[in-house]
Amino acid sequence: MERGPAIFAGTAFVVFGAALLLWTAARTRLRAPVAHDVSPVASAVLSVLFGAAALGGGIWCLLYA
C-alpha cells in the first residue's frame, strides 16, 4: 500500500535533483547567472546542495520503498 507513493515520490525527487544539477552545471559552464540578484557563487553552491539533497532523498525513497 505504501510502495506506490514512495516510488512516485522517489522518482519525482530523482528527476528534479538530476535536472537541477544538470541545469546548474550548464549555467556555471557558460558563466551565466544561476539566480538573478544573488551572488553567483552562493547561488551555484546552494543550487548544487539542494540538487544533491533532492537526488539523495529520491534515491533513499526508491531504495527503502
HTML snippet that shows the backbone in 3Dmol.js (N, CA, C, O; Angstrom):
<script src="https://3Dmol.org/build/3Dmol-min.js"></script>
<div id="view" style="width:600px;height:400px;position:relative"></div>
<script>
const pdb = `
ATOM      1  N   MET A   1       0.812  -1.186   0.000  1.00  0.00           N
ATOM      2  CA  MET A   1       0.000   0.000   0.000  1.00  0.00           C
ATOM      3  C   MET A   1       0.861   1.259   0.000  1.00  0.00           C
ATOM      4  O   MET A   1       0.496   2.257  -0.621  1.00  0.00           O
ATOM      5  N   GLU A   2       1.975   1.223   0.675  1.00  0.00           N
ATOM      6  CA  GLU A   2       2.823   2.413   0.765  1.00  0.00           C
ATOM      7  C   GLU A   2       3.903   2.456  -0.304  1.00  0.00           C
ATOM      8  O   GLU A   2       4.586   3.470  -0.450  1.00  0.00           O
ATOM      9  N   ARG A   3       4.067   1.387  -1.045  1.00  0.00           N
ATOM     10  CA  ARG A   3       5.136   1.366  -2.051  1.00  0.00           C
ATOM     11  C   ARG A   3       4.860   2.290  -3.219  1.00  0.00           C
ATOM     12  O   ARG A   3       5.787   2.926  -3.721  1.00  0.00           O
ATOM     13  N   GLY A   4       3.631   2.385  -3.667  1.00  0.00           N
ATOM     14  CA  GLY A   4       3.287   3.220  -4.824  1.00  0.00           C
ATOM     15  C   GLY A   4       3.647   4.679  -4.626  1.00  0.00           C
ATOM     16  O   GLY A   4       4.363   5.250  -5.448  1.00  0.00           O
ATOM     17  N   PRO A   5       3.161   5.306  -3.539  1.00  0.00           N
ATOM     18  CA  PRO A   5       3.522   6.704  -3.311  1.00  0.00           C
ATOM     19  C   PRO A   5       5.018   6.910  -3.095  1.00  0.00           C
ATOM     20  O   PRO A   5       5.564   7.931  -3.513  1.00  0.00           O
ATOM     21  N   ALA A   6       5.686   5.958  -2.449  1.00  0.00           N
ATOM     22  CA  ALA A   6       7.129   6.097  -2.222  1.00  0.00           C
ATOM     23  C   ALA A   6       7.891   6.026  -3.542  1.00  0.00           C
ATOM     24  O   ALA A   6       8.853   6.766  -3.747  1.00  0.00           O
ATOM     25  N   ILE A   7       7.466   5.143  -4.431  1.00  0.00           N
ATOM     26  CA  ILE A   7       8.124   5.038  -5.734  1.00  0.00           C
ATOM     27  C   ILE A   7       7.882   6.302  -6.551  1.00  0.00           C
ATOM     28  O   ILE A   7       8.792   6.804  -7.210  1.00  0.00           O
ATOM     29  N   PHE A   8       6.648   6.816  -6.507  1.00  0.00           N
ATOM     30  CA  PHE A   8       6.341   8.051  -7.237  1.00  0.00           C
ATOM     31  C   PHE A   8       7.152   9.219  -6.693  1.00  0.00           C
ATOM     32  O   PHE A   8       7.758   9.965  -7.462  1.00  0.00           O
ATOM     33  N   ALA A   9       7.166   9.381  -5.373  1.00  0.00           N
ATOM     34  CA  ALA A   9       7.908  10.483  -4.768  1.00  0.00           C
ATOM     35  C   ALA A   9       9.401  10.343  -5.027  1.00  0.00           C
ATOM     36  O   ALA A   9      10.069  11.333  -5.328  1.00  0.00           O
ATOM     37  N   GLY A  10       9.935   9.131  -4.915  1.00  0.00           N
ATOM     38  CA  GLY A  10      11.349   8.911  -5.176  1.00  0.00           C
ATOM     39  C   GLY A  10      11.723   9.254  -6.603  1.00  0.00           C
ATOM     40  O   GLY A  10      12.758   9.873  -6.849  1.00  0.00           O
ATOM     41  N   THR A  11      10.883   8.854  -7.541  1.00  0.00           N
ATOM     42  CA  THR A  11      11.138   9.156  -8.946  1.00  0.00           C
ATOM     43  C   THR A  11      11.095  10.660  -9.200  1.00  0.00           C
ATOM     44  O   THR A  11      11.936  11.199  -9.920  1.00  0.00           O
ATOM     45  N   ALA A  12      10.113  11.334  -8.605  1.00  0.00           N
ATOM     46  CA  ALA A  12       9.998  12.782  -8.777  1.00  0.00           C
ATOM     47  C   ALA A  12      11.223  13.499  -8.205  1.00  0.00           C
ATOM     48  O   ALA A  12      11.752  14.421  -8.827  1.00  0.00           O
ATOM     49  N   PHE A  13      11.672  13.078  -7.024  1.00  0.00           N
ATOM     50  CA  PHE A  13      12.846  13.706  -6.422  1.00  0.00           C
ATOM     51  C   PHE A  13      14.106  13.442  -7.239  1.00  0.00           C
ATOM     52  O   PHE A  13      14.932  14.340  -7.408  1.00  0.00           O
ATOM     53  N   VAL A  14      14.262  12.230  -7.743  1.00  0.00           N
ATOM     54  CA  VAL A  14      15.452  11.906  -8.544  1.00  0.00           C
ATOM     55  C   VAL A  14      15.468  12.736  -9.823  1.00  0.00           C
ATOM     56  O   VAL A  14      16.504  13.286 -10.196  1.00  0.00           O
ATOM     57  N   VAL A  15      14.335  12.825 -10.485  1.00  0.00           N
ATOM     58  CA  VAL A  15      14.275  13.605 -11.725  1.00  0.00           C
ATOM     59  C   VAL A  15      14.550  15.085 -11.447  1.00  0.00           C
ATOM     60  O   VAL A  15      15.308  15.726 -12.175  1.00  0.00           O
ATOM     61  N   PHE A  16      13.933  15.623 -10.394  1.00  0.00           N
ATOM     62  CA  PHE A  16      14.150  17.032 -10.066  1.00  0.00           C
ATOM     63  C   PHE A  16      15.598  17.289  -9.672  1.00  0.00           C
ATOM     64  O   PHE A  16      16.198  18.257 -10.140  1.00  0.00           O
ATOM     65  N   GLY A  17      16.170  16.446  -8.823  1.00  0.00           N
ATOM     66  CA  GLY A  17      17.552  16.635  -8.382  1.00  0.00           C
ATOM     67  C   GLY A  17      18.538  16.551  -9.530  1.00  0.00           C
ATOM     68  O   GLY A  17      19.453  17.368  -9.635  1.00  0.00           O
ATOM     69  N   ALA A  18      18.349  15.559 -10.392  1.00  0.00           N
ATOM     70  CA  ALA A  18      19.253  15.412 -11.535  1.00  0.00           C
ATOM     71  C   ALA A  18      19.121  16.596 -12.491  1.00  0.00           C
ATOM     72  O   ALA A  18      20.122  17.101 -13.000  1.00  0.00           O
ATOM     73  N   ALA A  19      17.890  17.038 -12.733  1.00  0.00           N
ATOM     74  CA  ALA A  19      17.685  18.181 -13.631  1.00  0.00           C
ATOM     75  C   ALA A  19      18.287  19.450 -13.044  1.00  0.00           C
ATOM     76  O   ALA A  19      18.888  20.241 -13.770  1.00  0.00           O
ATOM     77  N   LEU A  20      18.134  19.652 -11.741  1.00  0.00           N
ATOM     78  CA  LEU A  20      18.705  20.839 -11.109  1.00  0.00           C
ATOM     79  C   LEU A  20      20.227  20.820 -11.165  1.00  0.00           C
ATOM     80  O   LEU A  20      20.850  21.856 -11.399  1.00  0.00           O
ATOM     81  N   LEU A  21      20.825  19.666 -10.954  1.00  0.00           N
ATOM     82  CA  LEU A  21      22.285  19.570 -11.037  1.00  0.00           C
ATOM     83  C   LEU A  21      22.777  19.794 -12.466  1.00  0.00           C
ATOM     84  O   LEU A  21      23.771  20.488 -12.678  1.00  0.00           O
ATOM     85  N   LEU A  22      22.094  19.217 -13.435  1.00  0.00           N
ATOM     86  CA  LEU A  22      22.493  19.415 -14.834  1.00  0.00           C
ATOM     87  C   LEU A  22      22.321  20.872 -15.260  1.00  0.00           C
ATOM     88  O   LEU A  22      23.183  21.425 -15.944  1.00  0.00           O
ATOM     89  N   TRP A  23      21.217  21.492 -14.862  1.00  0.00           N
ATOM     90  CA  TRP A  23      20.976  22.886 -15.213  1.00  0.00           C
ATOM     91  C   TRP A  23      22.019  23.792 -14.570  1.00  0.00           C
ATOM     92  O   TRP A  23      22.526  24.710 -15.213  1.00  0.00           O
ATOM     93  N   THR A  24      22.338  23.538 -13.313  1.00  0.00           N
ATOM     94  CA  THR A  24      23.342  24.345 -12.622  1.00  0.00           C
ATOM     95  C   THR A  24      24.708  24.185 -13.284  1.00  0.00           C
ATOM     96  O   THR A  24      25.441  25.159 -13.457  1.00  0.00           O
ATOM     97  N   ALA A  25      25.042  22.955 -13.650  1.00  0.00           N
ATOM     98  CA  ALA A  25      26.324  22.725 -14.321  1.00  0.00           C
ATOM     99  C   ALA A  25      26.379  23.452 -15.665  1.00  0.00           C
ATOM    100  O   ALA A  25      27.407  24.030 -16.015  1.00  0.00           O
ATOM    101  N   ALA A  26      25.286  23.425 -16.410  1.00  0.00           N
ATOM    102  CA  ALA A  26      25.257  24.103 -17.704  1.00  0.00           C
ATOM    103  C   ALA A  26      25.375  25.616 -17.538  1.00  0.00           C
ATOM    104  O   ALA A  26      26.113  26.268 -18.277  1.00  0.00           O
ATOM    105  N   ARG A  27      24.648  26.176 -16.567  1.00  0.00           N
ATOM    106  CA  ARG A  27      24.717  27.622 -16.341  1.00  0.00           C
ATOM    107  C   ARG A  27      26.101  28.046 -15.852  1.00  0.00           C
ATOM    108  O   ARG A  27      26.614  29.091 -16.254  1.00  0.00           O
ATOM    109  N   THR A  28      26.697  27.238 -14.990  1.00  0.00           N
ATOM    110  CA  THR A  28      28.022  27.563 -14.470  1.00  0.00           C
ATOM    111  C   THR A  28      29.069  27.460 -15.566  1.00  0.00           C
ATOM    112  O   THR A  28      29.983  28.281 -15.642  1.00  0.00           O
ATOM    113  N   ARG A  29      28.931  26.448 -16.413  1.00  0.00           N
ATOM    114  CA  ARG A  29      29.896  26.271 -17.506  1.00  0.00           C
ATOM    115  C   ARG A  29      29.846  27.427 -18.494  1.00  0.00           C
ATOM    116  O   ARG A  29      30.873  27.830 -19.040  1.00  0.00           O
ATOM    117  N   LEU A  30      28.655  27.958 -18.721  1.00  0.00           N
ATOM    118  CA  LEU A  30      28.501  29.098 -19.633  1.00  0.00           C
ATOM    119  C   LEU A  30      28.768  30.433 -18.948  1.00  0.00           C
ATOM    120  O   LEU A  30      28.683  31.486 -19.579  1.00  0.00           O
ATOM    121  N   ARG A  31      29.086  30.389 -17.670  1.00  0.00           N
ATOM    122  CA  ARG A  31      29.323  31.582 -16.854  1.00  0.00           C
ATOM    123  C   ARG A  31      28.104  32.499 -16.847  1.00  0.00           C
ATOM    124  O   ARG A  31      28.229  33.723 -16.812  1.00  0.00           O
ATOM    125  N   ALA A  32      26.937  31.891 -16.882  1.00  0.00           N
ATOM    126  CA  ALA A  32      25.676  32.621 -16.796  1.00  0.00           C
ATOM    127  C   ALA A  32      25.196  32.574 -15.346  1.00  0.00           C
ATOM    128  O   ALA A  32      25.546  31.650 -14.612  1.00  0.00           O
ATOM    129  N   PRO A  33      24.410  33.547 -14.928  1.00  0.00           N
ATOM    130  CA  PRO A  33      23.948  33.528 -13.538  1.00  0.00           C
ATOM    131  C   PRO A  33      22.979  32.380 -13.281  1.00  0.00           C
ATOM    132  O   PRO A  33      22.121  32.078 -14.110  1.00  0.00           O
ATOM    133  N   VAL A  34      23.126  31.755 -12.138  1.00  0.00           N
ATOM    134  CA  VAL A  34      22.218  30.690 -11.748  1.00  0.00           C
ATOM    135  C   VAL A  34      20.926  31.291 -11.207  1.00  0.00           C
ATOM    136  O   VAL A  34      19.844  30.756 -11.449  1.00  0.00           O
ATOM    137  N   ALA A  35      21.032  32.402 -10.475  1.00  0.00           N
ATOM    138  CA  ALA A  35      19.874  33.143  -9.971  1.00  0.00           C
ATOM    139  C   ALA A  35      20.179  34.631 -10.101  1.00  0.00           C
ATOM    140  O   ALA A  35      21.324  35.057  -9.943  1.00  0.00           O
ATOM    141  N   HIS A  36      19.166  35.400 -10.385  1.00  0.00           N
ATOM    142  CA  HIS A  36      19.350  36.839 -10.565  1.00  0.00           C
ATOM    143  C   HIS A  36      19.389  37.554  -9.217  1.00  0.00           C
ATOM    144  O   HIS A  36      18.728  37.143  -8.264  1.00  0.00           O
ATOM    145  N   ASP A  37      20.161  38.613  -9.152  1.00  0.00           N
ATOM    146  CA  ASP A  37      20.299  39.472  -7.967  1.00  0.00           C
ATOM    147  C   ASP A  37      20.835  38.732  -6.743  1.00  0.00           C
ATOM    148  O   ASP A  37      20.526  39.098  -5.609  1.00  0.00           O
ATOM    149  N   VAL A  38      21.632  37.699  -6.971  1.00  0.00           N
ATOM    150  CA  VAL A  38      22.254  36.939  -5.886  1.00  0.00           C
ATOM    151  C   VAL A  38      23.713  36.734  -6.267  1.00  0.00           C
ATOM    152  O   VAL A  38      24.060  36.747  -7.448  1.00  0.00           O
ATOM    153  N   SER A  39      24.560  36.547  -5.275  1.00  0.00           N
ATOM    154  CA  SER A  39      25.962  36.262  -5.541  1.00  0.00           C
ATOM    155  C   SER A  39      26.073  35.005  -6.415  1.00  0.00           C
ATOM    156  O   SER A  39      25.429  33.998  -6.122  1.00  0.00           O
ATOM    157  N   PRO A  40      26.878  35.053  -7.478  1.00  0.00           N
ATOM    158  CA  PRO A  40      26.999  33.884  -8.356  1.00  0.00           C
ATOM    159  C   PRO A  40      27.510  32.634  -7.639  1.00  0.00           C
ATOM    160  O   PRO A  40      27.054  31.523  -7.910  1.00  0.00           O
ATOM    161  N   VAL A  41      28.449  32.826  -6.732  1.00  0.00           N
ATOM    162  CA  VAL A  41      28.997  31.679  -6.014  1.00  0.00           C
ATOM    163  C   VAL A  41      27.962  31.100  -5.059  1.00  0.00           C
ATOM    164  O   VAL A  41      27.787  29.883  -4.992  1.00  0.00           O
ATOM    165  N   ALA A  42      27.280  31.964  -4.325  1.00  0.00           N
ATOM    166  CA  ALA A  42      26.281  31.493  -3.365  1.00  0.00           C
ATOM    167  C   ALA A  42      25.131  30.777  -4.067  1.00  0.00           C
ATOM    168  O   ALA A  42      24.669  29.736  -3.598  1.00  0.00           O
ATOM    169  N   SER A  43      24.670  31.321  -5.178  1.00  0.00           N
ATOM    170  CA  SER A  43      23.552  30.688  -5.874  1.00  0.00           C
ATOM    171  C   SER A  43      23.954  29.338  -6.462  1.00  0.00           C
ATOM    172  O   SER A  43      23.161  28.397  -6.439  1.00  0.00           O
ATOM    173  N   ALA A  44      25.163  29.233  -6.983  1.00  0.00           N
ATOM    174  CA  ALA A  44      25.616  27.956  -7.530  1.00  0.00           C
ATOM    175  C   ALA A  44      25.795  26.916  -6.421  1.00  0.00           C
ATOM    176  O   ALA A  44      25.416  25.756  -6.584  1.00  0.00           O
ATOM    177  N   VAL A  45      26.371  27.335  -5.304  1.00  0.00           N
ATOM    178  CA  VAL A  45      26.580  26.387  -4.196  1.00  0.00           C
ATOM    179  C   VAL A  45      25.246  25.914  -3.636  1.00  0.00           C
ATOM    180  O   VAL A  45      25.061  24.717  -3.420  1.00  0.00           O
ATOM    181  N   LEU A  46      24.319  26.826  -3.399  1.00  0.00           N
ATOM    182  CA  LEU A  46      23.021  26.432  -2.864  1.00  0.00           C
ATOM    183  C   LEU A  46      22.248  25.555  -3.839  1.00  0.00           C
ATOM    184  O   LEU A  46      21.566  24.614  -3.432  1.00  0.00           O
ATOM    185  N   SER A  47      22.354  25.861  -5.100  1.00  0.00           N
ATOM    186  CA  SER A  47      21.677  25.052  -6.109  1.00  0.00           C
ATOM    187  C   SER A  47      22.246  23.635  -6.150  1.00  0.00           C
ATOM    188  O   SER A  47      21.495  22.668  -6.269  1.00  0.00           O
ATOM    189  N   VAL A  48      23.550  23.512  -6.052  1.00  0.00           N
ATOM    190  CA  VAL A  48      24.169  22.184  -6.023  1.00  0.00           C
ATOM    191  C   VAL A  48      23.767  21.426  -4.756  1.00  0.00           C
ATOM    192  O   VAL A  48      23.488  20.228  -4.810  1.00  0.00           O
ATOM    193  N   LEU A  49      23.739  22.120  -3.622  1.00  0.00           N
ATOM    194  CA  LEU A  49      23.354  21.463  -2.370  1.00  0.00           C
ATOM    195  C   LEU A  49      21.909  20.965  -2.411  1.00  0.00           C
ATOM    196  O   LEU A  49      21.631  19.834  -2.011  1.00  0.00           O
ATOM    197  N   PHE A  50      20.994  21.801  -2.890  1.00  0.00           N
ATOM    198  CA  PHE A  50      19.599  21.382  -2.967  1.00  0.00           C
ATOM    199  C   PHE A  50      19.396  20.291  -4.016  1.00  0.00           C
ATOM    200  O   PHE A  50      18.581  19.391  -3.815  1.00  0.00           O
ATOM    201  N   GLY A  51      20.119  20.356  -5.123  1.00  0.00           N
ATOM    202  CA  GLY A  51      20.031  19.302  -6.130  1.00  0.00           C
ATOM    203  C   GLY A  51      20.538  17.975  -5.600  1.00  0.00           C
ATOM    204  O   GLY A  51      19.926  16.933  -5.833  1.00  0.00           O
ATOM    205  N   ALA A  52      21.655  18.010  -4.886  1.00  0.00           N
ATOM    206  CA  ALA A  52      22.195  16.778  -4.304  1.00  0.00           C
ATOM    207  C   ALA A  52      21.275  16.234  -3.215  1.00  0.00           C
ATOM    208  O   ALA A  52      21.110  15.021  -3.089  1.00  0.00           O
ATOM    209  N   ALA A  53      20.678  17.124  -2.430  1.00  0.00           N
ATOM    210  CA  ALA A  53      19.748  16.678  -1.391  1.00  0.00           C
ATOM    211  C   ALA A  53      18.508  16.030  -2.001  1.00  0.00           C
ATOM    212  O   ALA A  53      18.044  15.000  -1.511  1.00  0.00           O
ATOM    213  N   ALA A  54      17.973  16.617  -3.056  1.00  0.00           N
ATOM    214  CA  ALA A  54      16.806  16.039  -3.721  1.00  0.00           C
ATOM    215  C   ALA A  54      17.156  14.699  -4.362  1.00  0.00           C
ATOM    216  O   ALA A  54      16.381  13.746  -4.278  1.00  0.00           O
ATOM    217  N   LEU A  55      18.311  14.628  -4.996  1.00  0.00           N
ATOM    218  CA  LEU A  55      18.745  13.375  -5.611  1.00  0.00           C
ATOM    219  C   LEU A  55      18.955  12.299  -4.550  1.00  0.00           C
ATOM    220  O   LEU A  55      18.520  11.161  -4.722  1.00  0.00           O
ATOM    221  N   GLY A  56      19.614  12.654  -3.466  1.00  0.00           N
ATOM    222  CA  GLY A  56      19.837  11.693  -2.394  1.00  0.00           C
ATOM    223  C   GLY A  56      18.539  11.245  -1.733  1.00  0.00           C
ATOM    224  O   GLY A  56      18.370  10.064  -1.430  1.00  0.00           O
ATOM    225  N   GLY A  57      17.626  12.182  -1.510  1.00  0.00           N
ATOM    226  CA  GLY A  57      16.330  11.821  -0.932  1.00  0.00           C
ATOM    227  C   GLY A  57      15.522  10.920  -1.843  1.00  0.00           C
ATOM    228  O   GLY A  57      14.848   9.999  -1.379  1.00  0.00           O
ATOM    229  N   GLY A  58      15.589  11.182  -3.131  1.00  0.00           N
ATOM    230  CA  GLY A  58      14.883  10.329  -4.087  1.00  0.00           C
ATOM    231  C   GLY A  58      15.454   8.927  -4.139  1.00  0.00           C
ATOM    232  O   GLY A  58      14.713   7.946  -4.196  1.00  0.00           O
ATOM    233  N   ILE A  59      16.763   8.835  -4.119  1.00  0.00           N
ATOM    234  CA  ILE A  59      17.400   7.515  -4.115  1.00  0.00           C
ATOM    235  C   ILE A  59      17.051   6.766  -2.828  1.00  0.00           C
ATOM    236  O   ILE A  59      16.811   5.559  -2.853  1.00  0.00           O
ATOM    237  N   TRP A  60      17.023   7.487  -1.706  1.00  0.00           N
ATOM    238  CA  TRP A  60      16.669   6.876  -0.437  1.00  0.00           C
ATOM    239  C   TRP A  60      15.223   6.353  -0.479  1.00  0.00           C
ATOM    240  O   TRP A  60      14.949   5.249  -0.007  1.00  0.00           O
ATOM    241  N   CYS A  61      14.305   7.144  -1.041  1.00  0.00           N
ATOM    242  CA  CYS A  61      12.909   6.697  -1.167  1.00  0.00           C
ATOM    243  C   CYS A  61      12.806   5.452  -2.042  1.00  0.00           C
ATOM    244  O   CYS A  61      12.046   4.534  -1.730  1.00  0.00           O
ATOM    245  N   LEU A  62      13.552   5.418  -3.112  1.00  0.00           N
ATOM    246  CA  LEU A  62      13.478   4.270  -4.023  1.00  0.00           C
ATOM    247  C   LEU A  62      14.110   3.021  -3.419  1.00  0.00           C
ATOM    248  O   LEU A  62      13.628   1.911  -3.650  1.00  0.00           O
ATOM    249  N   LEU A  63      15.173   3.188  -2.656  1.00  0.00           N
ATOM    250  CA  LEU A  63      15.835   2.028  -2.072  1.00  0.00           C
ATOM    251  C   LEU A  63      15.033   1.417  -0.942  1.00  0.00           C
ATOM    252  O   LEU A  63      15.037   0.197  -0.776  1.00  0.00           O
ATOM    253  N   TYR A  64      14.344   2.237  -0.159  1.00  0.00           N
ATOM    254  CA  TYR A  64      13.644   1.732   1.015  1.00  0.00           C
ATOM    255  C   TYR A  64      12.136   1.705   0.825  1.00  0.00           C
ATOM    256  O   TYR A  64      11.388   1.677   1.802  1.00  0.00           O
ATOM    257  N   ALA A  65      11.682   1.714  -0.429  1.00  0.00           N
ATOM    258  CA  ALA A  65      10.245   1.653  -0.707  1.00  0.00           C
ATOM    259  C   ALA A  65       9.714   0.253  -0.529  1.00  0.00           C
ATOM    260  O   ALA A  65       8.521   0.017  -0.722  1.00  0.00           O
TER     261      ALA A  65
END
`;
const viewer = $3Dmol.createViewer("view");
viewer.addModel(pdb, "pdb");
viewer.setStyle({}, {cartoon: {color: "spectrum"}});
viewer.zoomTo();
viewer.render();
</script>
